[in-house]
Amino acid sequence: METRLSLTPGQNGTKKLLARYGELLVCVRYRYDAARKMRHKTVELIVETAPWAPKRRHLAPAAAPVGGGLENGAGARIAGPRGSSGQPLKSIYT
C-alpha cells in the first residue's frame, strides 16, 4: 500500500472530516492499494492529551575529532585534506 497524499486539517479533502472531528483531527491520508485496486482515506486523531514535562538531559560537550580524518555516511573513516595527523603538511622548501 502506498501513501500518495497527506493533508493537514483545513485543506481541500479534509473539510468534512474537520467538521466531524474538530480539533482532534491531526491529518488525513490517502493510501492506494494497487493489488486490490482500492483507495483508502485514513485519519489521524488525538485520543488523549496529558501534561508532560521533559526531563533535563546532561549532554557531554562535543569533542573535536582526533586524527583529522573525516567520516563518510557509513561511518567509515576517509582521509582528510591534511593527512592522518590533522596537522598542516610540512613544506620541503622551507
Protein Blocks (a to p, Z undefined) as FASTA:
>chain_A
ZZfbdcdehiahilmmmmmnmmmlmbdcddddfklopacddddddfbdcddddddddddd
ddddehjiacdfkopacddfkojnopacddfkZZ
